[in-house]
């Protein structure tokens, strides 16, 4: 149990917008309520920005951009490193805050603090490693100089399910590259972002470099910012339909875009898999963050010879899970984010059962207070079931049998999404074939969690564009200039 006082922590979180280095109320004075999904109670009221506030934030980012871009890379790196160090000092505060506003168990929230912090450390190191090249052109008539430059003011839209890590994963590379930002966190979980920006202020980020607008009117605020020609970059994490709409808007301004969108991850267990490892991996891949992750395994494609034993083992594990508010000791399954999430999970399970799936455990909403859904295992899920086509975003594990490798690959690839896949096999050659054959931007081979700040995170197909993290992450915020000079020896 945490020893931090929850009331004092919530009081310490700013309730205003952060624009040009100052905390201020929304221009119209409107507020939005933030609720604890485990209780349904309002925990804090914060400013709800208007489109005018969004434009003010962008104006501040635009004004600060030349100075920040000209700031030495080492200086930018040191600011990010100070932010990392401060986050380590305040890790318990951030973990509790995420548990309160999002619902994830405190142990997982601590894990997110560790994961989110690594983006600050990683990109503090990458800031000083942006490189170009110099050399003769093939004709020998001149010298080519290739340099990298920050793209300019950026609009960063973060989701509700990982409120710290998604903020650090976008803000850190932008600042490392020399860009300034306007951040719009999800209205369901804005408190972590507000508290993190307060931390950045303490770390010495100059006025206007980072601006935050929280709002209950996301479309209105986003439309205004995206229509402003001072904006040069959009980064969004969220659903594919919203991402598609934003891409259309970004086209008018020819914006650089990064889109981390939906997923429908297959988890393939071959007949030669180490079943102990596969079950452990399945639990991690499915129930991390209560199943509310774009990387969550959605379809468990299990060799027919192992289906019964695999199902029995995961069901036993699931039935041992404690459900409750994430601050309680031993809780594994916290609440889903809201009533809509509960209704969606229930509809998907009901559709699968109506089509012949066998319900092994769970399969129902849990009476409130709070928005809880029982951890669920389904077997014999029929082709055409909604649960195989739609992203579940809940604690529901759905098992489909297969007979041979080609069928497993066909089932895994039969989706418009391509974010991540998981494969369990003890065969080296089969593992190599799966790397080549599965249509996903990431893959876990005999592991159930793939995310790492040093690795490029992103998907194929309808799962998005661009990469976050890794050496690739900073290049999403850089643009290339080529200069030709005469041959100095001519």
C-alpha positions in Angstrom: 0.0 0.0 0.0 1.2 3.5 -0.8 1.8 5.9 2.1 1.1 9.0 0.0 -2.0 10.9 1.0 -4.4 10.8 -1.9 -6.2 14.0 -1.0 -3.0 16.0 -0.7 -1.7 14.6 -4.0 -4.9 15.5 -5.9 -4.7 19.0 -4.4 -1.1 19.4 -5.7 -2.1 18.7 -9.3 -2.7 21.9 -11.3 -6.2 22.5 -12.4 -5.5 25.0 -15.2 -4.2 25.1 -18.7 -0.4 25.6 -19.1 0.3 28.2 -21.8 3.5 30.1 -22.3 4.9 29.1 -19.0 1.9 30.0 -16.9 -1.0 28.1 -15.4 -4.3 29.8 -16.2 -8.1 29.0 -16.4 -9.9 28.4 -19.6 -10.8 31.5 -21.5 -14.5 30.8 -21.0 -14.1 29.6 -17.4 -15.5 26.2 -18.2 -14.3 23.1 -16.3 -14.5 19.3 -16.7 -14.8 16.7 -14.0 -12.3 13.9 -13.7 -13.7 10.7 -12.1 -12.2 7.7 -10.4 -13.5 4.7 -12.5 -13.4 2.4 -9.5 -15.9 4.5 -7.6 -17.5 6.8 -10.1 -16.7 9.8 -7.9 -15.4 13.1 -9.1 -11.8 13.5 -7.9 -11.0 16.9 -9.4 -12.4 19.6 -11.7 -10.0 21.1 -14.1 -10.0 23.8 -16.9 -11.8 22.9 -20.1 -10.1 24.7 -23.0 -11.8 26.5 -25.9 -10.5 26.7 -29.4 -9.1 30.2 -28.5 -7.1 28.6 -25.7 -5.7 26.0 -28.2 -4.6 28.8 -30.6 -3.0 30.7 -27.7 -1.1 27.5 -26.8 0.1 27.1 -30.4 1.1 30.8 -30.6 3.2 30.3 -27.5 4.8 27.2 -29.0 5.5 29.0 -32.3 7.1 32.0 -30.5 9.3 29.7 -28.4 10.4 27.5 -31.3 13.3 29.5 -32.7 15.0 29.9 -29.3 14.5 26.2 -28.3 15.7 25.0 -31.7 18.8 27.0 -31.4 19.4 25.7 -27.8 22.5 23.4 -27.8 21.6 19.8 -27.9 23.5 19.1 -24.7 21.4 21.7 -22.9 18.2 20.1 -24.1 19.5 16.8 -23.1 20.2 18.0 -19.6 16.7 19.3 -19.2 15.3 15.9 -20.1 17.7 14.2 -17.8 16.6 16.4 -14.9 13.0 15.5 -15.7 14.0 11.8 -15.5 15.6 12.3 -12.2 12.7 14.2 -10.8 10.3 11.5 -12.0 12.3 8.9 -10.0 11.9 11.0 -6.9 8.2 11.4 -7.4 7.4 7.9 -8.8 5.0 6.9 -6.0 3.0 10.1 -6.6 2.6 9.5 -10.3 1.8 5.8 -9.7 -1.0 6.7 -7.3 -2.3 9.4 -9.5 -2.6 7.1 -12.5 -4.4 4.5 -10.3 -6.9 7.1 -9.1 -7.8 8.5 -12.5 -7.4 5.5 -14.8 -8.0 2.5 -12.5 -5.0 0.3 -13.2 -3.5 -1.6 -10.2 -0.9 0.3 -8.3 1.8 -2.3 -9.2 1.1 -1.8 -12.9 1.1 2.0 -12.4 4.6 1.8 -10.9 5.6 -0.2 -13.9 4.3 2.5 -16.2 6.3 5.1 -14.3 9.5 3.1 -14.9 8.6 2.6 -18.6 7.5 6.2 -19.2 10.7 7.5 -17.5 12.9 5.6 -19.8 11.7 7.8 -22.7 13.1 10.8 -20.9 16.4 9.1 -20.3 16.6 7.6 -23.8 15.9 10.8 -25.6 18.1 12.8 -23.3 20.8 10.6 -24.7 19.6 10.8 -28.3 19.4 14.6 -28.3 23.1 14.9 -28.8 23.3 12.2 -31.4 21.4 13.7 -34.3 23.8 13.3 -37.3 24.0 14.3 -40.9 26.6 13.4 -43.6 29.1 15.0 -45.9 30.7 13.7 -49.1 31.4 14.2 -52.7 28.6 13.8 -55.3 29.1 10.9 -57.8 30.2 13.3 -60.5 32.8 14.9 -58.4 31.6 18.4 -59.1 30.6 19.3 -55.6 30.2 18.3 -52.0 26.9 17.2 -50.5 26.0 18.3 -47.0 23.0 16.6 -45.4 21.7 18.1 -42.1 18.7 17.4 -39.8 16.5 20.2 -38.4 13.5 20.2 -36.0 10.2 20.3 -37.9 8.6 23.0 -35.8 5.7 23.3 -33.4 4.0 20.0 -32.8 0.5 19.0 -31.7 0.6 15.9 -29.5 -2.7 14.0 -28.7 -2.4 11.4 -26.0 -4.8 8.6 -25.0 -6.3 7.7 -21.6 -4.9 4.2 -21.1 -1.2 5.0 -20.5 -1.4 8.7 -19.3 2.3 9.0 -18.4 4.1 6.8 -20.9 2.2 8.2 -23.9 3.1 11.7 -22.8 6.7 11.0 -22.3 6.9 9.0 -25.5 5.9 12.0 -27.5 7.2 15.0 -25.5 10.7 13.6 -24.9 11.7 13.1 -28.6 10.1 16.3 -29.7 12.0 18.3 -27.1 15.2 16.4 -27.8 14.9 17.3 -31.5 14.4 21.0 -30.8 10.6 21.1 -31.3 8.1 22.9 -29.2 4.7 21.3 -28.4 1.1 21.6 -27.5 -0.2 18.6 -25.7 -3.8 17.6 -25.5 -4.4 14.7 -23.1 -7.5 12.6 -23.1 -10.3 14.2 -21.1 -10.7 10.9 -19.1 -7.2 10.9 -17.7 -5.7 14.5 -17.8 -4.3 14.7 -14.3 -1.2 12.7 -14.9 -0.2 14.9 -17.8 -0.9 18.1 -15.8 1.3 16.8 -13.0 4.0 15.8 -15.5 4.1 19.2 -17.1 4.5 20.7 -13.6 7.5 18.4 -13.3 8.9 19.6 -16.6 8.5 23.2 -15.3 10.5 22.2 -12.3 13.1 20.6 -14.6 13.7 23.9 -16.3 11.8 23.7 -19.6 11.6 27.3 -20.9 8.3 29.1 -21.2 6.3 28.2 -24.3 8.3 25.0 -25.1 5.6 22.8 -23.6 2.0 23.8 -23.5 -1.0 21.8 -22.3 -4.7 22.2 -23.1 -7.2 20.0 -21.3 -10.7 20.1 -22.7 -14.1 18.4 -22.9 -14.4 19.6 -26.5 -11.6 17.8 -28.2 -12.9 18.1 -31.7 -13.4 21.9 -31.5 -9.9 22.5 -30.0 -8.1 20.1 -32.3 -9.8 21.5 -35.4 -8.6 25.0 -34.6 -5.0 23.9 -34.0 -4.9 21.7 -37.1 -6.2 24.5 -39.3 -3.4 26.9 -38.2 -0.5 27.0 -40.6 2.0 27.6 -37.8 1.6 23.9 -36.9 4.1 21.6 -38.6 3.6 18.2 -36.9 0.8 16.0 -35.5 1.3 12.9 -33.4 -1.7 11.0 -32.3 -2.3 7.8 -30.3 -5.9 6.5 -30.3 -8.5 4.7 -32.4 -8.1 4.1 -36.1 -11.3 6.0 -37.1 -10.2 9.1 -35.2 -6.8 8.8 -36.7 -8.2 8.6 -40.2 -10.2 11.8 -39.6 -7.1 13.5 -38.2 -5.0 12.5 -41.2 -7.6 14.1 -43.5 -7.3 17.3 -41.6 -3.5 17.1 -41.5 -3.4 16.8 -45.3 -4.6 20.4 -45.7 -1.5 21.7 -43.9 0.8 19.0 -45.3 1.7 18.1 -41.8 4.2 15.6 -40.7 2.2 12.9 -39.0 2.8 10.0 -36.6 -0.2 7.7 -36.0 -0.3 5.0 -33.4 -3.7 3.5 -33.9 -5.7 0.4 -33.2 -4.6 -3.2 -32.8 -6.0 -6.8 -33.1 -3.0 -8.7 -31.9 -2.8 -12.5 -32.6 -1.2 -14.7 -29.9 -0.1 -17.9 -31.7 0.7 -21.0 -29.7 2.2 -23.9 -31.7 2.2 -27.5 -30.7 5.9 -27.4 -29.8 5.6 -24.4 -27.5 6.7 -24.4 -23.9 3.3 -24.3 -22.4 4.4 -22.8 -19.1 6.0 -19.9 -20.9 3.0 -19.6 -23.2 0.6 -19.3 -20.3 2.7 -16.8 -18.5 3.0 -14.8 -21.8 -0.7 -15.0 -22.4 -1.5 -13.5 -19.0 1.0 -10.7 -19.5 -0.1 -10.0 -23.1 -3.8 -10.0 -22.3 -4.4 -8.7 -18.8 -1.8 -6.0 -18.6 -3.6 -2.7 -18.0 -6.9 -4.7 -17.6 -6.7 -5.5 -21.3 -6.9 -1.9 -22.2 -3.8 -1.6 -24.4 -3.4 -1.4 -28.1 -0.7 -4.2 -27.7 -3.0 -6.5 -25.8 -3.4 -9.9 -27.3 -6.9 -10.0 -28.9 -7.1 -13.5 -30.6 -5.4 -16.5 -29.0 -4.7 -18.9 -31.9 -3.8 -22.2 -30.3 -2.9 -25.5 -31.9 -5.8 -27.9 -31.5 -3.7 -30.4 -29.6 -3.0 -27.8 -26.9 -6.3 -26.0 -26.7 -7.8 -27.8 -23.8 -4.7 -27.7 -21.6 -4.0 -24.1 -22.5 -7.6 -23.1 -21.7 -7.6 -25.0 -18.4 -4.4 -23.3 -17.3 -5.3 -19.8 -18.2 -8.8 -20.2 -16.7 -7.3 -21.3 -13.4 -5.0 -18.3 -13.4 -7.8 -15.9 -14.3 -10.1 -17.3 -11.6 -7.4 -16.5 -9.0 -7.3 -12.8 -10.0 -8.5 -10.3 -7.3 -10.8 -7.6 -8.6 -11.1 -4.1 -7.0 -9.8 -0.6 -6.7 -6.2 -0.5 -7.8 -4.9 0.8 -4.5 -5.9 -2.3 -2.7 -3.3 -5.0 -2.0 -3.2 -7.9 -4.5 -5.7 -6.5 -7.0 -5.0 -7.6 -10.6 -8.2 -6.5 -12.3 -9.2 -2.9 -11.8 -12.1 -1.1 -13.4 -12.5 -0.4 -17.1 -12.3 3.2 -17.9 -16.1 3.9 -18.2 -19.6 2.5 -18.8 -19.0 2.4 -22.6 -16.0 0.1 -22.1 -18.1 -2.3 -20.0 -20.9 -2.3 -22.5 -18.5 -3.1 -25.4 -16.8 -6.0 -23.6 -20.2 -7.4 -22.6 -21.5 -7.1 -26.2 -18.5 -8.8 -27.7 -18.7 -11.7 -25.2 -22.5 -12.1 -25.7 -22.1 -12.2 -29.5 -19.3 -14.8 -29.2 -21.4 -17.0 -26.9 -24.5 -16.6 -29.2 -22.3 -17.9 -32.0 -21.3 -21.0 -30.1 -18.3 -20.0 -28.0 -17.9 -21.7 -24.6 -17.7 -19.5 -21.6 -15.0 -20.9 -19.2 -15.1 -18.1 -16.6 -16.4 -14.5 -16.2 -18.5 -13.1 -18.9 -20.5 -10.5 -17.0 -20.3 -6.9 -15.7 -19.8 -6.6 -12.0 -22.2 -4.4 -10.1 -20.9 -1.0 -9.0 -19.9 1.2 -7.7 -17.3 1.6 -10.5 -17.1 0.2 -14.0 -15.8 -3.4 -13.5 -16.0 -6.4 -15.9 -15.1 -9.9 -14.8 -11.9 -11.4 -16.3 -13.2 -13.8 -18.9 -12.0 -16.8 -20.9 -13.8 -18.1 -24.1 -13.0 -21.1 -26.1 -14.3 -22.4 -29.5 -14.8 -18.9 -30.7 -16.4 -19.1 -34.2 -15.2 -17.4 -37.3 -17.1 -14.2 -37.9 -17.5 -13.4 -34.3 -17.2 -9.7 -33.5 -14.6 -10.4 -30.9 -12.2 -11.6 -33.6 -12.6 -8.5 -35.7 -12.9 -5.7 -33.1 -10.3 -4.5 -30.6 -11.6 -5.8 -27.2 -10.0 -3.3 -24.8 -11.0 -5.4 -21.8 -10.1 -8.4 -19.8 -11.4 -11.0 -22.2 -9.3 -13.9 -23.5 -10.7 -15.5 -26.7 -9.3 -18.8 -28.0 -9.5 -20.2 -31.6 -8.0 -23.5 -32.6 -5.8 -24.2 -35.6 -4.3 -27.3 -37.2 -1.2 -26.3 -39.2 1.2 -23.4 -39.7 -0.4 -22.1 -42.8 -3.8 -21.9 -41.1 -2.3 -20.1 -38.1 -0.7 -17.5 -40.4 -3.9 -17.0 -42.3 -5.9 -16.5 -39.1 -3.3 -14.2 -37.6 -3.1 -12.0 -40.7 -6.9 -11.9 -41.3 -7.3 -8.4 -40.0 -6.9 -4.9 -41.2 -4.7 -4.1 -38.2 -1.0 -4.9 -37.9 0.4 -3.5 -34.7 1.9 -6.5 -32.8 1.9 -10.3 -32.8 3.0 -12.9 -30.3 4.3 -16.3 -31.2 5.3 -19.3 -29.0 7.3 -22.0 -30.5 10.5 -23.9 -29.6 11.5 -24.2 -33.3 14.1 -21.7 -34.4 13.2 -22.1 -38.1 9.5 -21.7 -37.4 10.2 -18.6 -35.4 12.2 -17.1 -38.2 9.4 -17.9 -40.7 6.9 -16.2 -38.4 9.0 -13.0 -38.4 8.8 -13.1 -42.2 5.2 -14.1 -42.6 3.2 -12.2 -39.9 2.0 -8.7 -41.0 2.7 -6.7 -37.9 5.2 -3.9 -37.1 6.2 -5.6 -33.9 6.5 -9.2 -32.7 7.1 -11.0 -29.4 8.8 -14.3 -30.0 8.3 -16.4 -26.8 7.7 -13.1 -24.9 4.4 -11.5 -23.9 5.4 -7.8 -23.5 7.4 -6.1 -26.3 7.4 -2.4 -25.4 10.8 -0.8 -24.7 12.0 2.8 -25.0 15.0 1.7 -27.0 12.8 -0.1 -29.6 10.7 1.4 -32.5 7.1 1.1 -31.5 4.5 1.2 -34.3 2.4 -0.8 -36.7 1.6 -1.8 -40.3 -1.7 -1.4 -42.2 -4.5 0.3 -40.3 -2.4 0.3 -37.1 -0.6 3.5 -38.0 2.3 5.4 -39.5 5.7 6.3 -38.0 7.5 5.0 -35.0 7.9 6.1 -31.4 10.9 5.1 -29.3 14.3 3.8 -30.4 16.7 5.6 -32.7 13.8 6.0 -35.1 11.7 8.0 -32.6 13.6 11.3 -32.8 13.5 11.3 -36.6 9.8 11.7 -36.5 10.5 15.3 -35.3 13.3 16.1 -37.7 13.4 17.2 -41.3 16.2 16.8 -43.8 18.1 19.5 -45.7 20.5 18.8 -48.5 23.1 21.5 -49.5 25.4 21.3 -52.5 28.7 23.2 -52.4 31.3 23.5 -55.2 34.2 21.1 -55.4 36.8 22.8 -53.2 39.6 21.3 -55.3 38.3 22.4 -58.7 
